[in-house]
Amino acid sequence: MIWEILMAMSFQPPKGTCDLLPDKMILRGIIVDGIRRVFENYGYEPMETPAFESCPLLEIKCGEDIREQIYKFKDKGGRDLGLRYDLTVPLARVVASNPQLPKPFKRYCISRVWRYEKPTATRRREFFQCDVDIVGSPDPISDAEVVAVAADCLEALGLSNFLVRLNNRKILEGMLEYVGVSGDRALDVFRAIDKLAKIGREGVKGELRKIGVAPPASSKLLDLICKEGEPKGVLDYAKGLLKGITAAEGGCRELELVVSHLKRFGLPEERLRVDLSLARGIDYYTGPIFEVIMEGDEDVGSVAGGGRYDTLIELCGGRATPATGISLGVDRIAEIIERRRSLPVPRIIAKVFVAPADDSMRSEAVAIVQELRRGNIASDIDLAKRRLAAQLEYASKRGFPYAVIVGKRELQQGSVLLRDMTARTQRIVKRDKLVEVLRGLVTPKG
């Protein structure tokens, strides 16, 4: 009975997750490899942490919305655990537990995270993040560097038409003081502002009303923050408006330095925008914050985001330690590359299929495929004892660029047949020259 029920069920991935078949994984491998090369080129070192952490840790400065999105469970020992919702909080725990780490500590982490939120075409409950963080440097050059790293990653993946949106939590705090909203409501206000693009101005006003912000103050605040443009103009506006508010003036100076450093890192000013409505939805941010969007693909959402979190490590039990970082979203980057077809993505990783003409040639075919593999030429061989025509049809469907046909007559002459599966041509190649010939064909030029 149980077996009949199981047979009748249609098993699917859990809501908000997806299976990644080889074609999707090949693209993601290209993306992750490109990002990793940039990370390491900037001197960042790899690190990994457990997929689950204690719930009290995950809930430190996460904010109410994120708290509701954490996947929580009890282990058999009764401990309250949760799947990590980002890679930053686990980093803060590691640094707090390892004060001997040399500072600045520059680490990268590429791994999965989970959030129980409403799935959309570009938002899943399980997703891949690529993070870089600098721990131990309070200087705005560190904020600029992590943004420059993200920009270089996108450039390396053929995505150059990005915009970097910048703001500072200290400027937003100054805005609240200016309109007469109490500072103890700041984090609630920031979370509401973060939803502006999703729920619109009236929706945000409704959220602000729920937390006790009077309608006149919320209207005035939304009028003030709806200022976005080239950095100098927007920062001059903010400095004039918030003159005398110490935190806001400091936030403006920090952003001016970040912008100045970004130019030195090679980012053109037309790629930089100060957007006073940018808030970021997580509570641990304390200073400069940033997001990166792709022009023409704004519906995908930000492809990178982050900011400074100078109090988080201390809240995790460590010494007071400044830190900043940024995260790139692999899934959204993959979506944009697939839309634009901006990267050449092979259908298959292996380049050569070795096909014995008949069963008597199977041992020699195995010897040849192993020789190719030892020569670092990714190769495969028929494992189903099919006839030659069926083997070549299989190789064509899978997308192998080349096939080596091992026939008795050619082998007796010390040769094999090399078939170009795209051009549908073939030629005789000496057996002892096969690795050399194929290496010349499959090795990327330049």
Stockholm file with secondary structure:
# STOCKHOLM 1.0

chainA/1-446         MIWEILMAMSFQPPKGTCDLLPDKMILRGIIVDGIRRVFENYGYEPMETPAFESCPLLEIKCGEDIREQIYKFKDKGGRDLGLRYDLTVPLARVVASNPQLPKPFKRYCISRVWRYEKPTATRRREFFQCDVDIVGSPDPISDAEVVAVAADCLEALGLSNFLVRLNNRKILEGMLEYVGVSGDRALDVFRAIDKLAKIGREGVKGELRKIGVAPPASSKLLDLICKEGEPKGVLDYAKGLLKGITAAEGGCRELELVVSHLKRFGLPEERLRVDLSLARGIDYYTGPIFEVIMEGDEDVGSVAGGGRYDTLIELCGGRATPATGISLGVDRIAEIIERRRSLPVPRIIAKVFVAPADDSMRSEAVAIVQELRRGNIASDIDLAKRRLAAQLEYASKRGFPYAVIVGKRELQQGSVLLRDMTARTQRIVKRDKLVEVLRGLVTPKG
#=GR chainA/1-446 SS CHHHHHHHCCCCCCTTCCCCCHHHHHHHHHHHHHHHHHHHHTTCEECCCCSEEEHHHHTTTCCHHHHHHCCEEECTTCCEEEECSCSHHHHHHHHHHCTTSCSSEEEEEEEEEECCCCCBTTBCSEEEEEEEEEESCCSHHHHHHHHHHHHHHHHHTTCCCEEEEEEEHHHHHHHHHHHTCCGGGHHHHHHHHTTHHHHHHHHHHHHHHHTTCCHHHHHHHHHHHCCEESHHHHHHHHHHHTTTCHHHHHHHHHHHHHHHHHHHTTCCGGGEEEETTCCCSCTTCCSEEEEEEETTCGGGCCSEEEEECTTHHHHTTSCCCCEEEEEEEHHHHHHHHHHHTCSCCCSCSCCEEEEESSGGGHHHHHHHHHHHHHTTCCEEECCSCCCHHHHHHHHHHHTCSEEEEECHHHHHTTEEEEEETTTTEEEEEEGGGHHHHHHHHHSCCC
#=GC SS_cons         CHHHHHHHCCCCCCTTCCCCCHHHHHHHHHHHHHHHHHHHHTTCEECCCCSEEEHHHHTTTCCHHHHHHCCEEECTTCCEEEECSCSHHHHHHHHHHCTTSCSSEEEEEEEEEECCCCCBTTBCSEEEEEEEEEESCCSHHHHHHHHHHHHHHHHHTTCCCEEEEEEEHHHHHHHHHHHTCCGGGHHHHHHHHTTHHHHHHHHHHHHHHHTTCCHHHHHHHHHHHCCEESHHHHHHHHHHHTTTCHHHHHHHHHHHHHHHHHHHTTCCGGGEEEETTCCCSCTTCCSEEEEEEETTCGGGCCSEEEEECTTHHHHTTSCCCCEEEEEEEHHHHHHHHHHHTCSCCCSCSCCEEEEESSGGGHHHHHHHHHHHHHTTCCEEECCSCCCHHHHHHHHHHHTCSEEEEECHHHHHTTEEEEEETTTTEEEEEEGGGHHHHHHHHHSCCC
//
